[in-house]
Every structure is written in C-alpha cells, then in structure tokens.
Amino acid sequence: MTALPRAALRRLLLTWAGLLALLGATVGCALLPLGNWNGVLSLAIAAIKAMLVVLCFMRLRGLLLVVVMVAPLIALALMFGLTHADYATRVWVAAPWQVPVPE
C-alpha cells in the first residue's frame, strides 16, 4: 500500500473536518427554533456538504462539474413545474356528504 502525498492527505483531512463541522451545524440548526428557516438553512448546509464531496472525493472538474450541478436543478424545476401544473388545472369537486359553501 502506497502512502498518500502530504498535500492529498491534508486536503482529505480538511474536507473531513469541514464535513464534521457542517454535521454539527446541521444538528445545531435542528435544535434552534427558526420556524420556516430551519428547512432553508438545513438545505443550504446540505448543499455545501454535497459540494465538498463532489469536489474532493469525486474530483469533478470543468464540464462534468457543470453537468453534475445543473442536472439536479433542471430535474427540480421540472418537478415543481409539473406539480404546479397539476395543482392549477385540478377541478375541486365536493364530496356528496359535504355541505356546499355559500358564495
């Protein structure tokens, strides 16, 4: 087994320390009463952790990095768009046992 170069070992240890710090931030965020901002902050921390993993462990650079970053955003936009289209075109029919609401 060959030893890692000093620079590579340093990069891995810094990434590991960063991931542990972000894990602590995620746990701390879960314990804070921030209301709706808990989800936003947790997702932001998760995005930073994913970026660390992609850059350090997967070694993605250049065009491949752009594809990995843009493809999920396109998929998320597609899901939001289709959900909105379903909600916007849905016809609300009252059940037979419900009393109609006066307008």
DSSP file (Angstrom, degrees, kcal/mol; ACC not computed):
  #  RESIDUE AA STRUCTURE BP1 BP2  ACC     N-H-->O    O-->H-N    N-H-->O    O-->H-N    TCO  KAPPA ALPHA  PHI   PSI    X-CA   Y-CA   Z-CA
    1    1 A M              0   0    0      0, 0.0     2,-0.3     0, 0.0     0, 0.0   0.000 360.0 360.0 360.0 129.6    0.0    0.0    0.0
    2    2 A T        -     0   0    0      1,-0.1     2,-0.2     0, 0.0     0, 0.0  -0.638 360.0-116.1 -91.3 147.6    1.4    3.3   -1.0
    3    3 A A        -     0   0    0     -2,-0.3     3,-0.1     1,-0.1    -1,-0.1  -0.503  30.4-110.9 -79.5 148.5    1.3    6.4    1.2
    4    4 A L        -     0   0    0     -2,-0.2    -1,-0.1     1,-0.1     0, 0.0  -0.500  37.9-101.1 -73.7 145.8   -0.7    9.4    0.1
    5    5 A P     >  -     0   0    0      0, 0.0     4,-2.4     0, 0.0     5,-0.2  -0.326  34.5-111.1 -61.4 153.7    1.2   12.6   -0.7
    6    6 A R  H  > S+     0   0    0      1,-0.2     4,-2.3     2,-0.2     5,-0.2   0.872 116.5  51.3 -58.0 -40.9    1.2   15.1    2.0
    7    7 A A  H  > S+     0   0    0      2,-0.2     4,-2.3     1,-0.2    -1,-0.2   0.899 110.8  48.0 -65.9 -40.6   -0.9   17.6    0.0
    8    8 A A  H  > S+     0   0    0      2,-0.2     4,-2.4     1,-0.2    -2,-0.2   0.910 112.1  49.2 -67.5 -41.2   -3.6   15.0   -0.7
    9    9 A L  H  X S+     0   0    0     -4,-2.4     4,-2.4     2,-0.2    -2,-0.2   0.906 111.1  50.0 -63.6 -41.2   -3.7   13.8    2.9
   10   10 A R  H  X S+     0   0    0     -4,-2.3     4,-2.5    -5,-0.2     5,-0.2   0.915 110.4  50.2 -62.8 -43.2   -4.1   17.4    4.0
   11   11 A R  H  X S+     0   0    0     -4,-2.3     4,-2.2     1,-0.2    -2,-0.2   0.914 112.0  47.5 -61.8 -43.6   -6.9   18.0    1.6
   12   12 A L  H  X S+     0   0    0     -4,-2.4     4,-2.6     2,-0.2    -2,-0.2   0.906 112.6  48.3 -65.5 -41.9   -8.7   14.9    2.7
   13   13 A L  H  X S+     0   0    0     -4,-2.4     4,-2.5     2,-0.2    -2,-0.2   0.890 111.9  49.1 -67.8 -38.3   -8.3   15.8    6.4
   14   14 A L  H  X S+     0   0    0     -4,-2.5     4,-2.4     2,-0.2    -1,-0.2   0.892 112.2  48.9 -66.7 -38.2   -9.6   19.3    5.9
   15   15 A T  H  X S+     0   0    0     -4,-2.2     4,-2.6    -5,-0.2    -2,-0.2   0.924 111.4  49.6 -65.1 -43.3  -12.6   18.0    3.9
   16   16 A W  H  X S+     0   0    0     -4,-2.6     4,-2.2     2,-0.2    -2,-0.2   0.922 112.1  47.7 -60.6 -45.0  -13.3   15.5    6.7
   17   17 A A  H  X S+     0   0    0     -4,-2.5     4,-2.4     1,-0.2    -1,-0.2   0.891 111.9  50.7 -63.9 -39.7  -13.1   18.3    9.3
   18   18 A G  H  X S+     0   0    0     -4,-2.4     4,-2.4     2,-0.2    -2,-0.2   0.906 109.6  49.8 -64.1 -41.2  -15.3   20.5    7.2
   19   19 A L  H  X S+     0   0    0     -4,-2.6     4,-1.9     2,-0.2    -2,-0.2   0.889 111.4  49.1 -65.3 -38.7  -17.9   17.8    6.9
   20   20 A L  H  X S+     0   0    0     -4,-2.2     4,-2.2     2,-0.2    -2,-0.2   0.896 110.9  50.2 -66.9 -39.1  -17.9   17.2   10.6
   21   21 A A  H  X S+     0   0    0     -4,-2.4     4,-2.1     1,-0.2    -2,-0.2   0.908 111.5  48.1 -64.5 -41.1  -18.3   20.9   11.3
   22   22 A L  H  X S+     0   0    0     -4,-2.4     4,-2.2     2,-0.2    -1,-0.2   0.833 107.9  55.7 -69.1 -31.3  -21.2   21.1    8.9
   23   23 A L  H  X S+     0   0    0     -4,-1.9     4,-2.3     2,-0.2    -2,-0.2   0.928 108.6  47.9 -62.9 -44.3  -22.7   18.0   10.6
   24   24 A G  H  X S+     0   0    0     -4,-2.2     4,-2.7     1,-0.2    -2,-0.2   0.884 110.3  52.2 -62.1 -38.2  -22.5   19.9   13.9
   25   25 A A  H  X S+     0   0    0     -4,-2.1     4,-2.4     2,-0.2    -1,-0.2   0.883 108.7  50.8 -65.2 -37.6  -24.1   22.9   12.2
   26   26 A T  H  X S+     0   0    0     -4,-2.2     4,-1.8     2,-0.2    -2,-0.2   0.926 112.1  46.1 -65.2 -44.5  -26.9   20.7   10.9
   27   27 A V  H  X S+     0   0    0     -4,-2.3     4,-1.1     1,-0.2    -2,-0.2   0.923 113.9  49.0 -64.0 -43.9  -27.6   19.3   14.3
   28   28 A G  H  X S+     0   0    0     -4,-2.7     4,-0.8     1,-0.2     3,-0.4   0.881 108.8  53.5 -62.6 -37.8  -27.4   22.7   15.9
   29   29 A C  H >< S+     0   0    0     -4,-2.4     3,-0.6     1,-0.2     5,-0.3   0.872 104.3  55.6 -64.2 -37.0  -29.8   24.0   13.3
   30   30 A A  H 3< S+     0   0    0     -4,-1.8    -1,-0.2     1,-0.2    -2,-0.2   0.793 108.2  48.9 -66.7 -26.7  -32.3   21.3   14.1
   31   31 A L  H 3< S+     0   0    0     -4,-1.1    -1,-0.2    -3,-0.4    -2,-0.2   0.603  93.4  90.2 -89.8 -11.9  -32.3   22.4   17.7
   32   32 A L  S << S-     0   0    0     -4,-0.8     2,-1.7    -3,-0.6     3,-0.2  -0.665  79.2-127.8 -86.7 139.0  -32.8   26.1   17.1
   33   33 A P        +     0   0    0      0, 0.0    -3,-0.1     0, 0.0    -1,-0.1  -0.577  54.9 142.1 -83.7  78.9  -36.4   27.5   16.9
   34   34 A L    >   -     0   0    0     -2,-1.7     3,-1.5     1,-0.3     2,-0.3   0.405  44.6-148.3 -99.5   1.6  -36.1   29.2   13.5
   35   35 A G  T >  S-     0   0    0      1,-0.3     3,-1.3    -3,-0.2     4,-0.4  -0.500  74.5  -3.6  69.7-130.4  -39.5   28.4   12.2
   36   36 A N  T 3> S+     0   0    0     -2,-0.3     4,-0.9     1,-0.2     3,-0.5   0.678 125.9  71.8 -70.7 -17.2  -39.6   28.0    8.4
   37   37 A W  H <> S+     0   0    0     -3,-1.5     4,-2.8     1,-0.2    -1,-0.2   0.633  78.5  77.2 -76.5 -12.7  -35.9   28.9    8.1
   38   38 A N  H <> S+     0   0    0     -3,-1.3     4,-2.4     1,-0.2    -1,-0.2   0.938  97.9  44.3 -60.1 -45.5  -34.8   25.6    9.7
   39   39 A G  H  > S+     0   0    0     -3,-0.5     4,-2.3    -4,-0.4    -1,-0.2   0.901 113.8  49.6 -65.6 -41.3  -35.5   23.8    6.4
   40   40 A V  H  X S+     0   0    0     -4,-0.9     4,-2.1     2,-0.2    -2,-0.2   0.932 113.6  45.3 -63.9 -46.0  -33.9   26.5    4.3
   41   41 A L  H  X S+     0   0    0     -4,-2.8     4,-2.4     2,-0.2    -2,-0.2   0.898 112.5  51.4 -65.9 -40.6  -30.7   26.5    6.5
   42   42 A S  H  X S+     0   0    0     -4,-2.4     4,-2.4    -5,-0.2    -1,-0.2   0.902 110.7  48.5 -63.8 -40.6  -30.6   22.7    6.6
   43   43 A L  H  X S+     0   0    0     -4,-2.3     4,-2.2     2,-0.2    -1,-0.2   0.876 110.3  51.5 -67.5 -36.8  -30.8   22.5    2.8
   44   44 A A  H  X S+     0   0    0     -4,-2.1     4,-1.9     2,-0.2    -2,-0.2   0.920 111.4  47.0 -64.9 -43.0  -28.1   25.2    2.4
   45   45 A I  H  X S+     0   0    0     -4,-2.4     4,-2.3     1,-0.2    -2,-0.2   0.904 111.4  51.8 -64.5 -40.5  -25.8   23.2    4.7
   46   46 A A  H  X S+     0   0    0     -4,-2.4     4,-2.5     1,-0.2    -2,-0.2   0.880 107.6  52.5 -63.6 -37.6  -26.6   20.0    2.8
   47   47 A A  H  X S+     0   0    0     -4,-2.2     4,-2.1     2,-0.2    -1,-0.2   0.892 109.2  49.3 -65.5 -38.8  -25.7   21.7   -0.5
   48   48 A I  H  X S+     0   0    0     -4,-1.9     4,-2.2     2,-0.2    -2,-0.2   0.912 111.4  49.4 -65.5 -42.0  -22.4   22.8    0.9
   49   49 A K  H  X S+     0   0    0     -4,-2.3     4,-2.1     1,-0.2    -2,-0.2   0.909 110.5  50.2 -63.7 -41.0  -21.7   19.3    2.1
   50   50 A A  H  X S+     0   0    0     -4,-2.5     4,-2.6     1,-0.2    -1,-0.2   0.896 109.2  52.0 -63.9 -39.1  -22.6   17.8   -1.3
   51   51 A M  H  X S+     0   0    0     -4,-2.1     4,-2.6     2,-0.2     5,-0.3   0.894 108.0  51.5 -64.9 -39.5  -20.3   20.3   -3.0
   52   52 A L  H  X S+     0   0    0     -4,-2.2     4,-2.5     2,-0.2     5,-0.5   0.922 112.0  46.5 -61.1 -43.7  -17.4   19.3   -0.7
   53   53 A V  H  X>S+     0   0    0     -4,-2.1     5,-1.7     2,-0.2     4,-1.4   0.924 113.7  48.2 -65.2 -44.1  -17.9   15.6   -1.5
   54   54 A V  H  <5S+     0   0    0     -4,-2.6     6,-1.5     3,-0.2     5,-0.3   0.921 117.6  40.7 -63.4 -44.3  -18.2   16.3   -5.3
   55   55 A L  H  <5S+     0   0    0     -4,-2.6    -2,-0.2     4,-0.2    -1,-0.2   0.876 126.6  30.1 -74.8 -37.3  -15.1   18.5   -5.4
   56   56 A C  H  <5S+     0   0    0     -4,-2.5    -3,-0.2    -5,-0.3    -2,-0.2   0.946 129.6  26.6 -90.4 -52.8  -12.9   16.4   -3.1
   57   57 A F  T  <5S+     0   0    0     -4,-1.4    -3,-0.2    -5,-0.5    -4,-0.1   0.846 128.6  38.4 -86.0 -34.7  -13.8   12.8   -3.3
   58   58 A M  S   <S-     0   0    0     -5,-1.7    -1,-0.2    -4,-0.2    -3,-0.2   0.656  90.8-146.2 -90.1 -15.7  -15.3   12.6   -6.8
   59   59 A R        +     0   0    0     -6,-0.3     2,-0.4    -5,-0.3    -4,-0.2   0.871  30.6 172.9  53.9  43.7  -12.7   15.0   -8.3
   60   60 A L        +     0   0    0     -6,-1.5     2,-0.3     4,-0.1    -1,-0.2  -0.682   1.1 167.5 -84.4 134.6  -15.1   16.5  -10.8
   61   61 A R    >>  -     0   0    0     -2,-0.4     3,-1.0     4,-0.0     4,-0.5  -0.949  41.1  -5.5-140.6 158.9  -13.8   19.5  -12.7
   62   62 A G  H 3> S-     0   0    0     -2,-0.3     4,-1.6     1,-0.2     3,-0.3  -0.272 123.4  -1.1  65.0-133.8  -14.8   21.5  -15.7
   63   63 A L  H 3> S+     0   0    0      1,-0.2     4,-2.4     2,-0.2    -1,-0.2   0.844 130.6  57.5 -64.5 -37.2  -17.7   20.5  -17.9
   64   64 A L  H <> S+     0   0    0     -3,-1.0     4,-2.3     1,-0.2    -1,-0.2   0.878 105.4  51.6 -63.2 -37.0  -18.5   17.4  -15.8
   65   65 A L  H  X S+     0   0    0     -4,-0.5     4,-1.9    -3,-0.3    -1,-0.2   0.907 108.9  50.6 -64.5 -41.6  -18.9   19.6  -12.7
   66   66 A V  H  X S+     0   0    0     -4,-1.6     4,-2.5     2,-0.2     5,-0.3   0.910 110.8  49.0 -62.8 -42.5  -21.3   21.8  -14.5
   67   67 A V  H  X S+     0   0    0     -4,-2.4     4,-2.3     1,-0.2    -2,-0.2   0.920 111.1  49.6 -63.5 -43.7  -23.4   18.9  -15.6
   68   68 A V  H  < S+     0   0    0     -4,-2.3    -1,-0.2     1,-0.2    -2,-0.2   0.830 116.4  42.9 -65.9 -31.6  -23.5   17.5  -12.1
   69   69 A M  H  X S+     0   0    0     -4,-1.9     4,-0.6    -5,-0.2    -2,-0.2   0.837 119.0  40.9 -82.8 -33.9  -24.6   20.8  -10.7
   70   70 A V  H  X S+     0   0    0     -4,-2.5     4,-2.3    -5,-0.2     5,-0.2   0.843 101.9  66.7 -86.7 -34.9  -27.1   21.8  -13.4
   71   71 A A  H  X S+     0   0    0     -4,-2.3     4,-2.3    -5,-0.3     5,-0.2   0.902 102.1  46.7 -58.2 -45.8  -28.9   18.4  -14.0
   72   72 A P  H  > S+     0   0    0      0, 0.0     4,-2.6     0, 0.0    -1,-0.2   0.873 110.9  53.4 -65.0 -33.5  -30.5   18.3  -10.5
   73   73 A L  H  X S+     0   0    0     -4,-0.6     4,-2.4     2,-0.2    -2,-0.2   0.901 109.6  47.6 -66.3 -39.0  -31.6   21.9  -10.8
   74   74 A I  H  X S+     0   0    0     -4,-2.3     4,-2.3     2,-0.2    -1,-0.2   0.914 112.7  49.2 -65.6 -42.2  -33.3   21.1  -14.1
   75   75 A A  H  X S+     0   0    0     -4,-2.3     4,-2.2    -5,-0.2    -2,-0.2   0.903 111.9  48.7 -63.7 -40.8  -34.9   18.0  -12.5
   76   76 A L  H  X S+     0   0    0     -4,-2.6     4,-2.6     2,-0.2     5,-0.2   0.911 111.1  49.5 -65.6 -42.5  -36.1   20.0   -9.5
   77   77 A A  H  X S+     0   0    0     -4,-2.4     4,-2.6     1,-0.2    -2,-0.2   0.892 110.5  51.5 -62.5 -39.6  -37.6   22.7  -11.8
   78   78 A L  H  X S+     0   0    0     -4,-2.3     4,-2.6     2,-0.2     5,-0.2   0.915 110.6  47.9 -63.3 -43.4  -39.4   20.1  -13.8
   79   79 A M  H  X S+     0   0    0     -4,-2.2     4,-2.3     2,-0.2    -2,-0.2   0.925 113.7  46.7 -64.8 -43.8  -40.9   18.5  -10.7
   80   80 A F  H  X S+     0   0    0     -4,-2.6     4,-2.6     2,-0.2    -2,-0.2   0.918 113.4  50.0 -63.0 -42.2  -42.0   21.9   -9.4
   81   81 A G  H  X S+     0   0    0     -4,-2.6     4,-2.4    -5,-0.2    -2,-0.2   0.920 112.3  45.6 -63.4 -44.7  -43.4   22.8  -12.8
   82   82 A L  H  X S+     0   0    0     -4,-2.6     4,-2.2     2,-0.2    -1,-0.2   0.881 112.8  51.1 -67.5 -37.1  -45.4   19.6  -13.1
   83   83 A T  H  X S+     0   0    0     -4,-2.3     4,-2.4    -5,-0.2    -2,-0.2   0.922 111.8  47.4 -64.6 -43.2  -46.7   19.8   -9.6
   84   84 A H  H  X S+     0   0    0     -4,-2.6     4,-2.9     2,-0.2    -2,-0.2   0.907 110.6  51.9 -64.6 -41.0  -47.8   23.4  -10.2
   85   85 A A  H  X S+     0   0    0     -4,-2.4     4,-1.5     2,-0.2    -1,-0.2   0.898 111.3  47.8 -62.7 -39.8  -49.5   22.4  -13.5
   86   86 A D  H  < S+     0   0    0     -4,-2.2     4,-0.5     2,-0.2    -2,-0.2   0.929 115.0  44.9 -65.6 -44.8  -51.4   19.6  -11.7
   87   87 A Y  H >< S+     0   0    0     -4,-2.4     3,-0.6     1,-0.2    -2,-0.2   0.889 113.0  50.6 -67.1 -39.2  -52.5   21.9   -8.9
   88   88 A A  H 3< S+     0   0    0     -4,-2.9    -1,-0.2     1,-0.2    -2,-0.2   0.801 115.6  41.0 -71.3 -29.1  -53.5   24.7  -11.3
   89   89 A T  T 3< S+     0   0    0     -4,-1.5     2,-0.2    -5,-0.2    -1,-0.2   0.366  86.4 118.4-102.2   5.4  -55.6   22.5  -13.5
   90   90 A R    <   -     0   0    0     -3,-0.6     2,-0.6    -4,-0.5    -3,-0.0  -0.530  57.5-140.4 -76.0 135.5  -57.3   20.4  -10.8
   91   91 A V        -     0   0    0     -2,-0.2     2,-0.7     2,-0.0    -2,-0.1  -0.851  13.1-141.0 -95.8 125.7  -61.1   20.6  -10.6
   92   92 A W        -     0   0    0     -2,-0.6     2,-0.5     2,-0.0    -2,-0.0  -0.788  22.1-177.3 -92.3 115.2  -62.3   20.7   -7.0
   93   93 A V        -     0   0    0     -2,-0.7     2,-0.1     0, 0.0    -2,-0.0  -0.950  23.6-127.4-113.8 127.7  -65.4   18.6   -6.6
   94   94 A A        -     0   0    0     -2,-0.5    -2,-0.0     1,-0.1     0, 0.0  -0.444  27.2-111.2 -73.0 145.7  -67.1   18.4   -3.3
   95   95 A A    >   -     0   0    0     -2,-0.1     3,-1.9     1,-0.1    -1,-0.1  -0.405  30.2-110.1 -70.7 153.5  -67.9   15.0   -1.9
   96   96 A P  T 3  S+     0   0    0      0, 0.0    -1,-0.1     0, 0.0    -2,-0.1   0.784 117.2  52.8 -59.3 -27.2  -71.6   14.1   -1.7
   97   97 A W  T 3  S+     0   0    0      2,-0.1     2,-0.3     0, 0.0    -2,-0.0   0.507  90.2  96.9 -88.3  -2.8  -71.7   14.3    2.1
   98   98 A Q  S <  S-     0   0    0     -3,-1.9    -4,-0.0     1,-0.0     3,-0.0  -0.662  75.7-125.4 -88.4 141.9  -70.1   17.8    2.2
   99   99 A V        -     0   0    0     -2,-0.3    -4,-0.1     1,-0.1    -2,-0.1  -0.712  33.1-112.3 -82.1 129.8  -72.3   20.9    2.6
  100  100 A P        -     0   0    0      0, 0.0    -1,-0.1     0, 0.0     0, 0.0  -0.351  28.6-119.5 -63.3 142.2  -71.7   23.4   -0.2
  101  101 A V        -     0   0    0      1,-0.1     2,-0.1     2,-0.0    -3,-0.0  -0.704  27.9-119.3 -83.6 126.9  -70.1   26.6    1.0
  102  102 A P              0   0    0      0, 0.0    -1,-0.1     0, 0.0     0, 0.0  -0.430 360.0 360.0 -67.0 139.8  -72.2   29.6    0.3
  103  103 A E              0   0    0     -2,-0.1    -2,-0.0     0, 0.0     0, 0.0   0.411 360.0 360.0-100.0 360.0  -70.5   32.1   -2.0
